[in-house]
Amino acid sequence: MPQNNLGKNPDVGSPAIYRIEVLGDLPERYTDCFGGMRIETRQTERGSTVSSLVGPVDDQSALTGMLDSLAEYHLPILAVERIAEIGEDGEPQGPRSN
């Protein structure tokens, strides 16, 4: 079973920081389409372009909406990672806050 970095029972209904990786070039101008998430692009060893979206997501419904939008852009989703909880103070909590 896959491990997570957030403890045994993360509250998937609460805000968290996510990293979503897609195959293809997602220009930074699309940041507003994805709730202001930071978009980073890199080249793989094989020359493929991978774009990463990193930032806060309110809940699973918002995450599903983002994934649906990426599918509409025909960008294959490579990975979705919940990297940190967001505390009541609005700040990332946990060992892997980016």
Biotite code that builds the C-alpha atoms (Angstrom):
import biotite.structure as struc

atoms = struc.array([
    struc.Atom([0.000, 0.000, 0.000], chain_id="A", res_id=1, res_name="MET", atom_name="CA", element="C"),
    struc.Atom([1.355, 3.488, -0.841], chain_id="A", res_id=2, res_name="PRO", atom_name="CA", element="C"),
    struc.Atom([2.745, 5.553, 2.002], chain_id="A", res_id=3, res_name="GLN", atom_name="CA", element="C"),
    struc.Atom([1.856, 9.185, 2.597], chain_id="A", res_id=4, res_name="ASN", atom_name="CA", element="C"),
    struc.Atom([3.817, 11.818, 4.429], chain_id="A", res_id=5, res_name="ASN", atom_name="CA", element="C"),
    struc.Atom([0.895, 13.167, 6.427], chain_id="A", res_id=6, res_name="LEU", atom_name="CA", element="C"),
    struc.Atom([0.310, 10.570, 9.087], chain_id="A", res_id=7, res_name="GLY", atom_name="CA", element="C"),
    struc.Atom([-2.126, 7.702, 9.076], chain_id="A", res_id=8, res_name="LYS", atom_name="CA", element="C"),
    struc.Atom([-5.423, 9.517, 8.521], chain_id="A", res_id=9, res_name="ASN", atom_name="CA", element="C"),
    struc.Atom([-5.176, 12.804, 6.618], chain_id="A", res_id=10, res_name="PRO", atom_name="CA", element="C"),
    struc.Atom([-8.405, 14.783, 6.528], chain_id="A", res_id=11, res_name="ASP", atom_name="CA", element="C"),
    struc.Atom([-9.077, 14.734, 2.781], chain_id="A", res_id=12, res_name="VAL", atom_name="CA", element="C"),
    struc.Atom([-11.966, 17.172, 3.204], chain_id="A", res_id=13, res_name="GLY", atom_name="CA", element="C"),
    struc.Atom([-9.736, 19.957, 4.488], chain_id="A", res_id=14, res_name="SER", atom_name="CA", element="C"),
    struc.Atom([-7.380, 22.318, 2.625], chain_id="A", res_id=15, res_name="PRO", atom_name="CA", element="C"),
    struc.Atom([-3.932, 20.999, 1.749], chain_id="A", res_id=16, res_name="ALA", atom_name="CA", element="C"),
    struc.Atom([-0.942, 21.727, -0.460], chain_id="A", res_id=17, res_name="ILE", atom_name="CA", element="C"),
    struc.Atom([-0.830, 19.491, -3.545], chain_id="A", res_id=18, res_name="TYR", atom_name="CA", element="C"),
    struc.Atom([1.653, 18.775, -6.308], chain_id="A", res_id=19, res_name="ARG", atom_name="CA", element="C"),
    struc.Atom([0.108, 17.656, -9.598], chain_id="A", res_id=20, res_name="ILE", atom_name="CA", element="C"),
    struc.Atom([2.417, 16.561, -12.433], chain_id="A", res_id=21, res_name="GLU", atom_name="CA", element="C"),
    struc.Atom([1.284, 16.345, -16.052], chain_id="A", res_id=22, res_name="VAL", atom_name="CA", element="C"),
    struc.Atom([3.017, 15.345, -19.254], chain_id="A", res_id=23, res_name="LEU", atom_name="CA", element="C"),
    struc.Atom([3.246, 18.398, -21.477], chain_id="A", res_id=24, res_name="GLY", atom_name="CA", element="C"),
    struc.Atom([3.810, 22.116, -21.339], chain_id="A", res_id=25, res_name="ASP", atom_name="CA", element="C"),
    struc.Atom([1.334, 24.063, -19.219], chain_id="A", res_id=26, res_name="LEU", atom_name="CA", element="C"),
    struc.Atom([2.217, 27.757, -19.635], chain_id="A", res_id=27, res_name="PRO", atom_name="CA", element="C"),
    struc.Atom([2.362, 29.952, -16.517], chain_id="A", res_id=28, res_name="GLU", atom_name="CA", element="C"),
    struc.Atom([-0.453, 32.093, -17.920], chain_id="A", res_id=29, res_name="ARG", atom_name="CA", element="C"),
    struc.Atom([-2.826, 29.271, -16.877], chain_id="A", res_id=30, res_name="TYR", atom_name="CA", element="C"),
    struc.Atom([-2.072, 29.777, -13.190], chain_id="A", res_id=31, res_name="THR", atom_name="CA", element="C"),
    struc.Atom([-5.379, 31.636, -12.679], chain_id="A", res_id=32, res_name="ASP", atom_name="CA", element="C"),
    struc.Atom([-7.287, 28.681, -14.168], chain_id="A", res_id=33, res_name="CYS", atom_name="CA", element="C"),
    struc.Atom([-5.891, 26.516, -11.361], chain_id="A", res_id=34, res_name="PHE", atom_name="CA", element="C"),
    struc.Atom([-6.550, 28.654, -8.323], chain_id="A", res_id=35, res_name="GLY", atom_name="CA", element="C"),
    struc.Atom([-3.245, 30.506, -8.441], chain_id="A", res_id=36, res_name="GLY", atom_name="CA", element="C"),
    struc.Atom([-1.143, 27.348, -8.153], chain_id="A", res_id=37, res_name="MET", atom_name="CA", element="C"),
    struc.Atom([2.513, 27.799, -9.058], chain_id="A", res_id=38, res_name="ARG", atom_name="CA", element="C"),
    struc.Atom([3.377, 26.181, -12.405], chain_id="A", res_id=39, res_name="ILE", atom_name="CA", element="C"),
    struc.Atom([6.872, 24.820, -12.978], chain_id="A", res_id=40, res_name="GLU", atom_name="CA", element="C"),
    struc.Atom([8.097, 23.136, -16.153], chain_id="A", res_id=41, res_name="THR", atom_name="CA", element="C"),
    struc.Atom([11.063, 20.811, -16.583], chain_id="A", res_id=42, res_name="ARG", atom_name="CA", element="C"),
    struc.Atom([12.554, 18.527, -19.228], chain_id="A", res_id=43, res_name="GLN", atom_name="CA", element="C"),
    struc.Atom([12.986, 14.818, -18.519], chain_id="A", res_id=44, res_name="THR", atom_name="CA", element="C"),
    struc.Atom([16.081, 12.845, -19.480], chain_id="A", res_id=45, res_name="GLU", atom_name="CA", element="C"),
    struc.Atom([14.185, 11.639, -22.550], chain_id="A", res_id=46, res_name="ARG", atom_name="CA", element="C"),
    struc.Atom([13.343, 15.173, -23.642], chain_id="A", res_id=47, res_name="GLY", atom_name="CA", element="C"),
    struc.Atom([9.693, 15.170, -22.605], chain_id="A", res_id=48, res_name="SER", atom_name="CA", element="C"),
    struc.Atom([8.196, 18.240, -20.934], chain_id="A", res_id=49, res_name="THR", atom_name="CA", element="C"),
    struc.Atom([6.633, 17.776, -17.499], chain_id="A", res_id=50, res_name="VAL", atom_name="CA", element="C"),
    struc.Atom([4.646, 20.552, -15.827], chain_id="A", res_id=51, res_name="SER", atom_name="CA", element="C"),
    struc.Atom([4.038, 20.647, -12.075], chain_id="A", res_id=52, res_name="SER", atom_name="CA", element="C"),
    struc.Atom([1.295, 22.589, -10.350], chain_id="A", res_id=53, res_name="LEU", atom_name="CA", element="C"),
    struc.Atom([2.002, 23.249, -6.669], chain_id="A", res_id=54, res_name="VAL", atom_name="CA", element="C"),
    struc.Atom([-0.246, 25.059, -4.240], chain_id="A", res_id=55, res_name="GLY", atom_name="CA", element="C"),
    struc.Atom([-3.264, 25.010, -1.974], chain_id="A", res_id=56, res_name="PRO", atom_name="CA", element="C"),
    struc.Atom([-6.425, 23.101, -2.819], chain_id="A", res_id=57, res_name="VAL", atom_name="CA", element="C"),
    struc.Atom([-9.545, 23.651, -0.692], chain_id="A", res_id=58, res_name="ASP", atom_name="CA", element="C"),
    struc.Atom([-10.918, 20.095, -0.726], chain_id="A", res_id=59, res_name="ASP", atom_name="CA", element="C"),
    struc.Atom([-11.395, 16.951, -2.799], chain_id="A", res_id=60, res_name="GLN", atom_name="CA", element="C"),
    struc.Atom([-14.102, 18.594, -4.898], chain_id="A", res_id=61, res_name="SER", atom_name="CA", element="C"),
    struc.Atom([-11.720, 21.380, -5.937], chain_id="A", res_id=62, res_name="ALA", atom_name="CA", element="C"),
    struc.Atom([-8.998, 18.812, -6.663], chain_id="A", res_id=63, res_name="LEU", atom_name="CA", element="C"),
    struc.Atom([-11.386, 16.831, -8.870], chain_id="A", res_id=64, res_name="THR", atom_name="CA", element="C"),
    struc.Atom([-12.263, 20.015, -10.761], chain_id="A", res_id=65, res_name="GLY", atom_name="CA", element="C"),
    struc.Atom([-8.575, 20.731, -11.399], chain_id="A", res_id=66, res_name="MET", atom_name="CA", element="C"),
    struc.Atom([-7.960, 17.200, -12.621], chain_id="A", res_id=67, res_name="LEU", atom_name="CA", element="C"),
    struc.Atom([-10.985, 17.444, -14.921], chain_id="A", res_id=68, res_name="ASP", atom_name="CA", element="C"),
    struc.Atom([-9.641, 20.713, -16.349], chain_id="A", res_id=69, res_name="SER", atom_name="CA", element="C"),
    struc.Atom([-6.254, 19.135, -17.015], chain_id="A", res_id=70, res_name="LEU", atom_name="CA", element="C"),
    struc.Atom([-7.986, 16.279, -18.815], chain_id="A", res_id=71, res_name="ALA", atom_name="CA", element="C"),
    struc.Atom([-9.851, 18.822, -20.973], chain_id="A", res_id=72, res_name="GLU", atom_name="CA", element="C"),
    struc.Atom([-6.445, 20.256, -21.978], chain_id="A", res_id=73, res_name="TYR", atom_name="CA", element="C"),
    struc.Atom([-5.433, 16.705, -23.009], chain_id="A", res_id=74, res_name="HIS", atom_name="CA", element="C"),
    struc.Atom([-2.524, 16.664, -20.551], chain_id="A", res_id=75, res_name="LEU", atom_name="CA", element="C"),
    struc.Atom([-1.892, 13.163, -19.169], chain_id="A", res_id=76, res_name="PRO", atom_name="CA", element="C"),
    struc.Atom([-1.709, 13.221, -15.359], chain_id="A", res_id=77, res_name="ILE", atom_name="CA", element="C"),
    struc.Atom([1.488, 11.609, -14.094], chain_id="A", res_id=78, res_name="LEU", atom_name="CA", element="C"),
    struc.Atom([1.166, 12.138, -10.336], chain_id="A", res_id=79, res_name="ALA", atom_name="CA", element="C"),
    struc.Atom([-0.982, 13.748, -7.653], chain_id="A", res_id=80, res_name="VAL", atom_name="CA", element="C"),
    struc.Atom([0.626, 14.203, -4.259], chain_id="A", res_id=81, res_name="GLU", atom_name="CA", element="C"),
    struc.Atom([-0.803, 15.745, -1.106], chain_id="A", res_id=82, res_name="ARG", atom_name="CA", element="C"),
    struc.Atom([2.347, 17.252, 0.372], chain_id="A", res_id=83, res_name="ILE", atom_name="CA", element="C"),
    struc.Atom([1.151, 19.215, 3.425], chain_id="A", res_id=84, res_name="ALA", atom_name="CA", element="C"),
    struc.Atom([-1.939, 19.979, 5.447], chain_id="A", res_id=85, res_name="GLU", atom_name="CA", element="C"),
    struc.Atom([-3.007, 23.601, 5.818], chain_id="A", res_id=86, res_name="ILE", atom_name="CA", element="C"),
    struc.Atom([-3.578, 24.565, 9.433], chain_id="A", res_id=87, res_name="GLY", atom_name="CA", element="C"),
    struc.Atom([-6.261, 26.818, 10.876], chain_id="A", res_id=88, res_name="GLU", atom_name="CA", element="C"),
    struc.Atom([-3.814, 29.719, 10.603], chain_id="A", res_id=89, res_name="ASP", atom_name="CA", element="C"),
    struc.Atom([-3.668, 29.185, 6.813], chain_id="A", res_id=90, res_name="GLY", atom_name="CA", element="C"),
    struc.Atom([-0.042, 28.013, 6.948], chain_id="A", res_id=91, res_name="GLU", atom_name="CA", element="C"),
    struc.Atom([1.248, 24.635, 5.697], chain_id="A", res_id=92, res_name="PRO", atom_name="CA", element="C"),
    struc.Atom([1.630, 22.051, 8.471], chain_id="A", res_id=93, res_name="GLN", atom_name="CA", element="C"),
    struc.Atom([3.617, 18.843, 8.485], chain_id="A", res_id=94, res_name="GLY", atom_name="CA", element="C"),
    struc.Atom([7.012, 17.559, 7.480], chain_id="A", res_id=95, res_name="PRO", atom_name="CA", element="C"),
    struc.Atom([6.932, 18.369, 3.746], chain_id="A", res_id=96, res_name="ARG", atom_name="CA", element="C"),
    struc.Atom([5.574, 21.896, 3.429], chain_id="A", res_id=97, res_name="SER", atom_name="CA", element="C"),
    struc.Atom([6.801, 23.444, 0.154], chain_id="A", res_id=98, res_name="ASN", atom_name="CA", element="C"),
])
